[in-house]
Amino acid sequence: MPQQVPSVAPHAASVPPQRSAATDMAAATPQADAFAVSANRFPRRIVFLARRDLDNPAAGGSELLIDKIAAGLTAHGHEVTLVCGGPAARRDYRVVSAGGDAAHFLRAPRTVARQVGDADLLVEVCNGMPYLAPLWHRGPTLGFVNHVHTDLWGMRYPAPAARLGQRLEHWALARTHRDNLMVAVSGSTADALRGIGVQADRIRLVHNGVADAGPLAPKSPEPLFLAVGRLVEYKRIDLLLRLWERVRPVTGGQLVIVGDGPERARLEAMAGPGVTFAGHVPEAEKHRLLCSAWLLLHPSLMEGWGLVVMEAAARGTPAVGFDIPGLRDSIADGTTGVLARGESSFAAAWCTLGLSTARRTAMGHAARAWAGEFGWSRTVAAFREVAAEAWAARRTGVAPRAGAVRAEAALRPVGGAAR
C-alpha cells in the first residue's frame, strides 16, 4: 500500500528521475532497440496530468495504473513526466508537483509550460475534475478515463455543486476532447463515455494489468474474508459491515478490512465482532492476506475496472461484488466470482461460498487463470500503440479509423463470454 511522503513545496516541486538497474537493463533489451529503429512512430516525450502520485496517501488503482504505464514507457526509452498535485516521490521517470490537491488543477498549465516544456503527447488522466487540457495545450492530447463519475458527484457534494461538477465533467470529456482519442480501462467505461456523447470511433481500450503473484501463501484454516480499498463513501464498507452481521452467524470467521480514508472512524464505530481494520499494510502483508483470504468482498458502488479484484484473482481468491460497471469486466460471474444483484444476493453468495470449499477452490483456480491473461507489459504495449495513433493523427491531420485500436478488447474470461 502507498506510504505517506512529505509534501513538496511548489518551489522545489520537480523530482528528477532516478535511474535503477531494472531501467538500465530494460534500455538494453530488444524492445528498446526496436523503439530506437522506429522512433518516428512513437511520441518520445510524454507528459501525464494526474491528480496524484502513487505515494500520495490517497492513491489507489488509478495511480498504480499510471505509474506502471509511465515506468514501462520509460523502460522503452520514452521521456516521461508526471505532473500531479500533492506530494511527489522519486521514480524512474520525472515527477513534478503543481501544488496542492485542489490548487494544482489551476496551476497545471503554468507548471507544464514553465517546468516541463514541449511534449510530443500530453495525457490528461480524467478522474472527475478535468484539467481542460485541450483548451490550453495545442499539441497532441490524449484523454485517459478510469470511470465516468456521473453518480459520484451527488454522493460527495450538495445538489447545486454536484450538478455543476457533473456537467463540467461530461462537457470536458465529450466536447473539449472531441478531436482526441480517449483511453478507457474497461468496456463498461467505454459504454459510459458513449453514453455522454463521446464518439465510439475515438475510444480505445487499454485494460489494467496485474503483477505475477509469485509463490502463494496457504489459505487460512479458518474462515477469512477480506476487503481492500480506500475507506470512502462509494466503496460502501458500511454496507459490508451490516451484511457481516447476517453472514457471521452462518460462516463464523474473521472480516479484515485493509485500507484507510476519511470514513475509517465512522466505520470502526459501527463494526461488530470479528472485524479487524488493518489500515495501510506493506505489500508483503497485502500479498499474504490476499493469498490467505477465502473470498475478496468488494461492495463498491462504482468501479472503472476493479484492480484489487484482479490482484486477488492472481492469488487464487475469488471475489463477490455487485453487478456494476467495471466489476462486470473484471469478474466472470459464476466462474471467477459472483456478481450480486442486491444486498440479499450478496449475503447469500458470501454464505454459500464461505461454506463450500469445493466451489471456492474451483473459482479460485479459474480466477488465477483469468488473471494470467493480464500483465503490465501487455498494458504498456497497448498504451504505446494508442499513443502512437494519437500522435500520428494530430501530426498528419488524418482522423483515426473506427476501431483501429481496440487494445485487449478480445480477452475472454475463463468459461465466459467476451467482456
C-alpha positions as CSV (number, residue, x, y, z in Angstrom):
1,M,0.0,0.0,0.0
2,P,1.3,3.5,-0.6
3,Q,3.1,5.2,2.2
4,Q,2.9,8.9,3.1
5,V,5.8,11.1,2.0
6,P,6.5,14.8,2.9
7,S,4.7,17.4,0.8
8,V,6.8,19.0,-1.9
9,A,6.9,22.8,-1.8
10,P,6.0,24.5,-5.1
11,H,9.4,26.0,-5.5
12,A,11.0,22.5,-5.1
13,A,8.3,20.5,-6.8
14,S,10.3,18.9,-9.5
15,V,11.5,15.4,-8.6
16,P,14.1,14.2,-11.2
17,P,14.0,10.7,-12.5
18,Q,16.1,8.1,-10.6
19,R,17.8,5.5,-12.7
20,S,17.6,2.0,-11.5
21,A,19.3,-1.2,-12.5
22,A,16.0,-2.5,-13.8
23,T,15.6,0.6,-16.0
24,D,19.1,0.3,-17.3
25,M,18.6,-3.4,-18.2
26,A,15.3,-2.6,-19.9
27,A,17.0,0.0,-22.0
28,A,19.3,-2.6,-23.4
29,T,16.5,-5.0,-24.4
30,P,15.4,-5.8,-28.0
31,Q,12.2,-3.9,-27.3
32,A,14.2,-0.7,-26.6
33,D,16.3,-1.3,-29.8
34,A,13.1,-1.7,-31.8
35,F,11.9,1.6,-30.4
36,A,15.2,3.3,-31.5
37,V,14.7,1.9,-35.0
38,S,11.1,3.0,-35.3
39,A,11.2,6.1,-33.1
40,N,9.3,8.2,-35.6
41,R,6.2,6.0,-35.0
42,F,6.1,6.8,-31.3
43,P,6.0,10.1,-29.3
44,R,9.2,10.3,-27.3
45,R,8.3,13.0,-24.8
46,I,5.1,12.0,-23.0
47,V,3.5,14.1,-20.1
48,F,0.8,12.7,-17.9
49,L,-1.5,15.1,-16.0
50,A,-3.0,13.2,-13.0
51,R,-4.4,14.2,-9.6
52,R,-2.0,12.2,-7.5
53,D,1.4,10.4,-7.5
54,L,1.4,6.8,-6.3
55,D,3.0,7.7,-3.0
56,N,0.1,10.1,-2.1
57,P,-1.7,8.7,1.0
58,A,-5.0,8.9,-1.0
59,A,-3.6,7.0,-4.0
60,G,-5.4,3.9,-5.4
61,G,-5.8,1.9,-8.5
62,S,-5.7,4.8,-11.0
63,E,-2.4,6.0,-9.6
64,L,-0.9,2.4,-9.8
65,L,-2.0,2.1,-13.4
66,I,-0.4,5.4,-14.4
67,D,2.8,4.5,-12.5
68,K,3.0,1.1,-14.3
69,I,2.5,2.7,-17.7
70,A,4.9,5.5,-17.0
71,A,7.6,3.2,-15.8
72,G,7.0,0.8,-18.7
73,L,7.3,3.7,-21.2
74,T,10.5,4.8,-19.5
75,A,12.0,1.4,-19.9
76,H,11.1,1.5,-23.6
77,G,13.1,4.8,-24.0
78,H,10.4,7.4,-23.7
79,E,11.0,10.6,-21.8
80,V,8.1,10.6,-19.3
81,T,7.0,13.3,-16.9
82,L,4.1,13.1,-14.4
83,V,2.5,16.4,-13.4
84,C,0.3,15.9,-10.3
85,G,-1.0,17.5,-7.1
86,G,0.2,17.0,-3.6
87,P,3.4,15.1,-2.6
88,A,5.7,13.6,-5.3
89,A,8.3,10.9,-4.9
90,R,11.4,9.9,-6.8
91,R,10.8,7.4,-9.6
92,D,12.5,6.2,-12.8
93,Y,10.5,8.9,-14.5
94,R,10.3,12.6,-13.7
95,V,7.5,13.7,-11.2
96,V,6.5,17.4,-10.8
97,S,4.1,18.6,-8.2
98,A,2.0,21.5,-9.4
99,G,0.8,22.3,-5.9
100,G,-2.0,21.1,-3.5
101,D,-4.7,18.6,-4.2
102,A,-7.2,21.2,-5.4
103,A,-5.0,24.2,-6.4
104,H,-2.9,22.2,-8.8
105,F,-5.8,22.0,-11.3
106,L,-5.4,25.7,-11.8
107,R,-1.6,25.6,-11.7
108,A,-1.1,22.7,-14.1
109,P,-1.0,24.8,-17.4
110,R,1.7,27.1,-15.9
111,T,3.6,24.1,-14.5
112,V,3.6,22.3,-17.8
113,A,4.8,25.5,-19.7
114,R,7.5,26.5,-17.2
115,Q,8.8,23.3,-15.7
116,V,8.1,20.7,-18.3
117,G,8.2,22.4,-21.7
118,D,7.2,20.9,-25.0
119,A,5.7,17.4,-25.2
120,D,5.1,15.1,-28.1
121,L,1.9,13.9,-26.3
122,L,0.0,15.2,-23.3
123,V,-2.1,12.6,-21.5
124,E,-4.9,14.1,-19.4
125,V,-6.0,11.5,-16.8
126,C,-9.7,12.3,-16.2
127,N,-10.9,11.4,-12.8
128,G,-13.9,13.6,-12.2
129,M,-12.5,17.2,-12.1
130,P,-11.0,17.9,-15.5
131,Y,-7.8,19.8,-16.4
132,L,-9.4,21.1,-19.7
133,A,-6.1,20.4,-21.3
134,P,-7.3,20.8,-24.9
135,L,-8.2,24.4,-24.2
136,W,-4.7,25.4,-23.3
137,H,-2.4,22.7,-24.8
138,R,-2.0,22.9,-28.6
139,G,-0.1,19.8,-29.2
140,P,-1.4,16.2,-29.4
141,T,-3.5,15.3,-26.4
142,L,-5.0,12.0,-25.2
143,G,-7.8,11.5,-22.7
144,F,-7.4,8.7,-20.2
145,V,-10.6,7.7,-18.3
146,N,-10.9,5.1,-15.4
147,H,-14.6,5.7,-14.9
148,V,-17.1,8.5,-15.5
149,H,-18.1,10.0,-12.1
150,T,-21.7,10.7,-13.0
151,D,-23.3,9.3,-9.8
152,L,-20.4,10.0,-7.5
153,W,-20.9,13.8,-7.7
154,G,-24.2,13.5,-5.8
155,M,-22.6,11.4,-3.1
156,R,-19.8,13.9,-2.3
157,Y,-21.3,17.3,-2.9
158,P,-24.6,19.2,-2.3
159,A,-27.1,19.2,-5.2
160,P,-26.0,22.5,-6.9
161,A,-22.3,21.7,-6.8
162,A,-22.9,18.1,-7.8
163,R,-24.9,19.2,-10.9
164,L,-22.2,21.7,-11.8
165,G,-19.4,19.1,-11.4
166,Q,-21.3,16.5,-13.4
167,R,-22.0,18.9,-16.3
168,L,-18.4,20.1,-16.3
169,E,-17.0,16.5,-16.4
170,H,-19.4,15.5,-19.2
171,W,-18.6,18.6,-21.2
172,A,-14.9,18.2,-20.7
173,L,-14.9,14.6,-21.9
174,A,-17.4,14.9,-24.8
175,R,-16.6,18.3,-26.0
176,T,-13.1,19.6,-25.1
177,H,-11.7,16.2,-26.2
178,R,-13.9,15.9,-29.3
179,D,-10.8,15.9,-31.6
180,N,-8.8,13.5,-29.4
181,L,-8.6,9.8,-28.8
182,M,-9.9,8.6,-25.4
183,V,-8.5,5.6,-23.5
184,A,-11.0,3.6,-21.4
185,V,-9.8,1.0,-18.9
186,S,-12.8,-1.3,-19.5
187,G,-15.8,-2.0,-21.7
188,S,-18.0,-0.5,-19.0
189,T,-16.1,2.8,-19.1
190,A,-16.2,2.8,-22.9
191,D,-20.0,2.4,-22.6
192,A,-20.3,5.3,-20.2
193,L,-18.2,7.5,-22.5
194,R,-20.5,6.7,-25.4
195,G,-23.5,7.4,-23.1
196,I,-22.4,11.0,-22.5
197,G,-21.7,11.7,-26.2
198,V,-18.1,10.6,-26.8
199,Q,-17.8,9.2,-30.4
200,A,-17.3,5.4,-30.4
201,D,-14.6,5.6,-33.0
202,R,-12.4,7.7,-30.7
203,I,-12.5,5.3,-27.8
204,R,-9.7,2.8,-27.3
205,L,-9.5,0.1,-24.6
206,V,-6.4,-0.4,-22.5
207,H,-7.0,-2.8,-19.6
208,N,-5.3,-2.7,-16.3
209,G,-2.5,-5.3,-15.8
210,V,-1.7,-7.4,-12.8
211,A,1.6,-8.5,-11.5
212,D,2.5,-12.1,-11.2
213,A,1.8,-13.1,-7.6
214,G,4.8,-15.4,-7.3
215,P,4.8,-18.1,-4.6
216,L,1.4,-18.3,-2.9
217,A,0.9,-18.4,0.8
218,P,-1.6,-21.1,2.1
219,K,-5.2,-20.3,2.6
220,S,-6.3,-19.6,6.2
221,P,-7.5,-22.7,8.0
222,E,-10.3,-20.6,9.5
223,P,-12.8,-18.5,7.5
224,L,-11.1,-15.3,6.5
225,F,-12.9,-12.7,4.4
226,L,-11.1,-9.6,3.1
227,A,-12.0,-6.2,1.8
228,V,-9.3,-3.9,0.3
229,G,-9.6,-0.3,-0.7
230,R,-9.7,3.3,0.3
231,L,-12.3,4.0,3.0
232,V,-14.5,6.4,1.2
233,E,-18.3,6.5,0.9
234,Y,-18.7,4.9,-2.6
235,K,-16.7,1.8,-1.6
236,R,-19.7,1.1,0.8
237,I,-17.8,-0.7,3.6
238,D,-20.7,0.4,5.8
239,L,-22.9,-1.9,3.8
240,L,-20.4,-4.7,4.1
241,L,-20.4,-4.3,7.9
242,R,-24.2,-4.6,8.0
243,L,-24.1,-7.7,5.9
244,W,-21.4,-9.2,8.1
245,E,-23.9,-9.3,10.9
246,R,-26.1,-11.6,8.8
247,V,-23.2,-13.7,7.5
248,R,-21.1,-14.2,10.6
249,P,-23.6,-16.5,12.4
250,V,-23.6,-18.7,9.3
251,T,-19.9,-18.9,8.4
252,G,-18.1,-17.7,11.5
253,G,-14.5,-16.4,11.0
254,Q,-13.0,-13.0,10.6
255,L,-13.6,-10.0,8.3
256,V,-10.4,-8.0,7.7
257,I,-10.6,-4.6,6.1
258,V,-7.4,-3.2,4.6
259,G,-7.1,0.5,3.7
260,D,-7.6,3.9,5.2
261,G,-9.5,7.0,4.5
262,P,-11.9,9.7,5.8
263,E,-14.6,7.1,6.6
264,R,-12.5,5.0,9.0
265,A,-13.6,6.4,12.3
266,R,-17.2,6.1,11.5
267,L,-16.8,2.6,10.1
268,E,-14.8,1.4,13.2
269,A,-17.6,2.8,15.4
270,M,-20.2,0.7,13.7
271,A,-18.2,-2.6,13.3
272,G,-19.4,-5.6,15.2
273,P,-17.5,-8.7,16.5
274,G,-14.9,-10.4,14.2
275,V,-14.0,-7.3,12.3
276,T,-10.4,-6.0,12.1
277,F,-9.3,-2.7,10.5
278,A,-5.7,-3.2,9.3
279,G,-5.2,0.2,7.8
280,H,-2.4,0.6,5.3
281,V,-0.2,-2.6,5.1
282,P,3.1,-3.3,3.4
283,E,2.9,-5.1,0.0
284,A,4.2,-8.3,1.6
285,E,1.4,-8.3,4.1
286,K,-1.2,-7.4,1.4
287,H,0.1,-10.4,-0.6
288,R,-0.2,-12.7,2.4
289,L,-3.8,-11.5,3.1
290,L,-4.9,-11.8,-0.5
291,C,-3.5,-15.4,-0.6
292,S,-4.9,-16.4,2.8
293,A,-8.4,-15.0,2.3
294,W,-11.3,-17.3,1.4
295,L,-13.0,-14.5,-0.5
296,L,-12.4,-10.9,-1.5
297,L,-15.5,-8.8,-0.8
298,H,-16.0,-5.7,-3.0
299,P,-19.2,-3.9,-2.3
300,S,-18.3,-0.7,-4.2
301,L,-21.0,1.4,-5.9
302,M,-18.8,2.1,-9.0
303,E,-15.5,1.0,-10.5
304,G,-13.7,1.6,-13.7
305,W,-12.2,-1.9,-13.6
306,G,-11.5,-3.3,-10.1
307,L,-7.8,-3.7,-9.8
308,V,-7.9,-5.4,-6.4
309,V,-10.2,-8.0,-7.8
310,M,-7.5,-9.0,-10.3
311,E,-4.8,-8.9,-7.6
312,A,-6.9,-11.3,-5.6
313,A,-7.6,-13.4,-8.6
314,A,-3.9,-13.7,-9.3
315,R,-3.6,-15.3,-5.9
316,G,-6.4,-17.8,-6.4
317,T,-9.0,-15.8,-4.4
318,P,-12.5,-15.4,-6.0
319,A,-14.4,-12.2,-5.4
320,V,-18.0,-11.3,-4.5
321,G,-19.1,-7.9,-5.8
322,F,-22.2,-6.1,-7.1
323,D,-23.3,-6.3,-10.7
324,I,-22.0,-2.8,-11.6
325,P,-19.9,-1.4,-14.4
326,G,-16.2,-2.2,-14.0
327,L,-16.8,-5.3,-11.9
328,R,-18.7,-6.8,-14.8
329,D,-15.4,-6.6,-16.7
330,S,-13.1,-8.0,-14.0
331,I,-15.3,-10.7,-12.6
332,A,-16.7,-13.5,-14.7
333,D,-20.0,-14.1,-12.9
334,G,-20.2,-17.7,-11.7
335,T,-16.7,-18.6,-12.9
336,T,-14.1,-16.3,-11.2
337,G,-16.5,-14.9,-8.6
338,V,-20.1,-13.7,-8.1
339,L,-21.9,-10.6,-9.2
340,A,-24.8,-9.9,-6.8
341,R,-27.9,-8.1,-7.9
342,G,-28.8,-6.8,-4.5
343,E,-27.8,-6.9,-0.8
344,S,-29.6,-10.2,-0.1
345,S,-28.0,-11.9,-3.0
346,F,-24.6,-10.5,-2.0
347,A,-25.0,-12.0,1.5
348,A,-26.3,-15.3,0.0
349,A,-23.3,-15.6,-2.2
350,W,-21.0,-14.8,0.7
351,C,-22.6,-17.5,2.8
352,T,-22.7,-20.1,0.0
353,L,-19.1,-19.7,-1.0
354,G,-18.0,-19.4,2.6
355,L,-19.5,-22.9,3.3
356,S,-18.4,-24.6,0.1
357,T,-14.7,-25.4,-0.1
358,A,-15.1,-27.1,-3.5
359,R,-16.8,-24.1,-5.1
360,R,-14.3,-21.6,-3.7
361,T,-11.4,-23.7,-4.9
362,A,-12.8,-24.1,-8.4
363,M,-13.5,-20.4,-8.7
364,G,-10.0,-19.7,-7.3
365,H,-8.4,-21.8,-10.0
366,A,-10.4,-20.1,-12.7
367,A,-9.7,-16.7,-11.2
368,R,-5.9,-17.3,-11.3
369,A,-6.1,-18.5,-14.9
370,W,-8.1,-15.4,-15.8
371,A,-5.6,-13.1,-14.1
372,G,-2.9,-14.7,-16.1
373,E,-4.3,-13.2,-19.2
374,F,-3.3,-9.7,-17.9
375,G,0.2,-8.5,-17.5
376,W,1.6,-5.0,-17.1
377,S,3.8,-5.4,-20.2
378,R,0.7,-6.1,-22.2
379,T,-0.9,-2.9,-20.8
380,V,2.1,-0.8,-21.6
381,A,2.3,-2.2,-25.2
382,A,-1.4,-1.5,-25.7
383,F,-1.0,2.1,-24.4
384,R,2.1,2.7,-26.7
385,E,0.0,1.7,-29.7
386,V,-2.7,4.2,-28.8
387,A,-0.1,6.9,-28.1
388,A,1.4,6.3,-31.5
389,E,-2.0,6.6,-33.1
390,A,-2.9,9.8,-31.2
391,W,0.5,11.3,-32.1
392,A,0.2,10.4,-35.8
393,A,-3.4,11.6,-36.1
394,R,-2.5,15.1,-34.8
395,R,0.7,15.3,-36.8
396,T,-0.8,14.3,-40.1
397,G,-4.3,15.7,-39.6
398,V,-5.8,12.3,-40.6
399,A,-8.7,11.2,-38.3
400,P,-8.2,7.8,-36.6
401,R,-10.0,4.9,-38.2
402,A,-13.0,3.5,-36.4
403,G,-11.9,0.5,-34.3
404,A,-8.3,0.9,-35.4
405,V,-7.0,0.0,-32.0
406,R,-9.3,-1.9,-29.6
407,A,-6.4,-3.0,-27.4
408,E,-7.1,-6.0,-25.2
409,A,-10.8,-6.0,-26.2
410,A,-10.8,-9.6,-27.3
411,L,-9.8,-11.1,-24.0
412,R,-12.2,-13.7,-22.7
413,P,-12.7,-14.8,-19.1
414,V,-12.3,-18.4,-18.3
415,G,-15.5,-20.1,-19.3
416,G,-17.2,-16.8,-20.1
417,A,-18.1,-14.6,-22.9
418,A,-16.1,-11.7,-24.3
419,R,-16.1,-8.8,-21.8
